[in-house]
């Protein structure tokens, strides 16, 4: 019996040691494999880890997403921007030591992305004073509205974060003051949006966005809740509201008196050079403002030829102009309630879900859906936006704008939801985030032309998949494309060609079917975030150009599912890098076919 018992013990011990060894190997995979890495691979890995740690330190969004404790809110000072630029220069020096021949293909992509990001930061410092941190943004406030209270220590931590907010507001005011002294002031048109937006946050005590109501404090003693809420009210009334009132008084005073009635970067020192920089950053292409502008005009004409075909197919006997008016005014094209908006989106999602496996080898694990945007944020958002899964909410959500449904056309609803969720933003964003084969920094690095270009490509893919059964929905897709093309015209118009905003609004009214409400909101967007909207249409065009190249090279060997996997499987990257990556994919497929 003793021998048997000893034998069993040995077996158990052996199993334990095997599992311990496997566990150690798993936890220390990087360290264990370190000796096997080339010198260049080691340098690259160190650089990628350094970049990732800085991302986690700097990004409120990433800390929210991963449920990490937020110790500080963003630093908007020039000194901080200088520090980031210095770090980026050091990164470039480190990357220069790498011998590309020693890297795998995926390592090469990592190297190119790190170079791109670092150069962007170094070059961008010159234009620091041309950015306005006061323009509307909701993500900063999610630090407070999504804060989770689990332990008593969380109460004090929230108060500490809250006390940083008035310091943040004062820093913004100081930056505006310095810009003011340099002759860089927000245009009057934009101030008309900024002032009401920030005024929304000036509310007394328990009515404030920053106040925490009882429902978020379940599990705490009543006395703890009361004491905490009294402290909150004091911080809000004594520190936050005065800071917000101070910046509003400053903006409404001398600042607004110096504000121009013109819009666009062209009016500021180095403004045109900055806009050229933004074109490159947001499109990843060496294009001039003139080329972008002409591309927009050209594609508006092409798409209206498609709309004309729809007009004939539905038997509308009037002119194209009359058909456009019909699309803009007929009650059938406008929802009656906010719930109808949501229901339309859900029905299109269901149709896409039934087709997606035919075009993709892999799907993200994270669930997805749509919800209405918070009403107080709807005024500063044309449609809404996609929110990727976070630690507190593991669903990918398209927050749609449900205000004034009678002014929100249903025509573009189908293309919009394919763009925002599946197979658009949610597909590429969640697939990238969930891909454990990618270095951490690549799982969370995004590029406008890739992300928005893919999302626009995804909307068009629905046509190939046999969706858009209603001819008016197809027309909506064409009208959406016209709108994206119009963005190329008005963004360059206001920021390079010295257009007044009224001219941009007039152009959009004449060439799109969007409502006055939507055009009003969008025209401000191109002023407060110049160049960003260029990535949609130009990125989509590049996606189709690269697909056509792959189809031509591979012929009957082309598999659209593999092509999509090649794009999404390595995560987002600048389009100039993506093109080289897809050349590698094509060569790999050709070699496989020869074997």
Beta strands, then each sheet from edge to edge (+ up, - down):
strand 1: 368-372
strand 2: 384-387
strand 3: 396-400
sheet 1: 1+ 3+ 2-
end
